[in-house]
């Protein structure tokens, strides 16, 4: 497919024609993307089903897209909206009068800042900043990213193998003298269950360390549901909570909040520098310049829906979640891993088929569900994030799931050659060259023909978007991913990480 010509600069050119061409190209590029609305994409996106509210959010996003959150005195509207959102969240999460918060670009940034604040605010760090945090193995990977960025050791503790919840006693035993933070999930993304926050917060308080509750995915839903125990600021010892608005707040991306019990706890992630002749840099987040669009959109959407509206949406999503869980348990070949505490459902097969093939079959039927790979003793699973907009299509979803499981059973589980699996287990990613990675990617069925290191995509590699699949930047993306995922599943995590980073590197190369 030919690429659109650049916008002409000739005086007699018709700019309208060229704008139409660009708009058409954008639409064409988007054809290969997952649908963001309609409730058929059960990961990555969230849909309230309220079309007018969605349109309001997009309008606010555009209206404030050029505003800059770098300086609250230049754009005071942004500070007002941020304070409004923090106040709303603090009330929902039983925050004390001293609670403060910061608007961030997403859950990972909120997690990063929580870890940074704990590291730099630790009274016993001794000025060396050599610290550690204790997390359950089911905690979001953002905590590992924070540890990598900020030099904080990550002590990951196995969860209870029966309930998939964090084990407070094991976490307590793992705390070291340099530990500054204990983490709980509300709920965990991988299994959709609520960690025992009261116990974890109590052990953190007893040891004089902070306790962060990662409620990025559940924080805007759980306040409206019955939970097995308290999990927010109502629990003594909880010092900070992250909650995403672009998840079950149903706001445009990226929008998240990091709340602290008091201003002193937040100070560690504020940054100021007057060590240059320009303006004094003053930041509350990782970013300096940041568009006011996501903040304004979040403010508009949350204002339009309101707390009663969110309670209704949470009930709708929860009912759909329970219906999907009950229906899936009735399909031969799959079962629900554990009863869901919120709006996430996780499925496992009985060995008659594999989750990777089931995911492929669901994609053919117009549904995106997310396969999760084996981790330690935890099996490969199928993750479903249920939005309010999915509720109306639950019968259709369950019918597609039953068909997909039957098709996967007929095909049989994907098998990886034992010799290949053994060879993968013996590889040290640190010793592999670019040529080695190219060979491994080709073996995995991911390398485009003729690609070579440093070439930015081999011959025949096309542009991005609808004509990018199956190949872009020297990477060939098959329509069905089961065989690739099965091979990645048997690879040790360090090799899996290295291979996927190699894929990302090759996808992120210009193709012209």
Secondary structure, 3 states (H helix, E strand, C coil): CCCCCCCCCCCCCCHHHHHHHHHHHHHHHHCCCCCCCCCCECCCCCCCCCHHHHHHHHHHHHHCCCCECCCCCCCHHHHHHHHHHHHHHHHHCCCCCCCEEEEECCHHHHHHHHHHHHHHCCCCCCCCCCEEEEEECCCCCHHHHHHHHHCEEEEEECCCCCCCCCCHHHHHHHCCCCEEEEEEECCCCCCCCCCCHHHHHHHHHHHCCEEEEECCCCCCCHHHCCCCCCCCCCCCCCCEEEEECCCCCCCCCCCEEEEECCHHHHHHHCEEECCCCCCCEEECCCCCCCECHHHHHHHHHHHHHHHHHHHHHHHHHHHHHHHHHHHHHCCCCEEECCCCCCCEEEEEECCCCCHHHHHHHHHHCCCECEEECCECCECCEEEEECCHHHHHHHHHHHHHHHHHHHHHHHHCCCCCCHHHHHHHHHCCHHHCCHHHHHHHHHHCCCECCCCCCCCCCCCCCECCHHHCCCEECCEECCCCCHHHHHHHHHCCHHHHHHHHHHHHHHHCCCCC
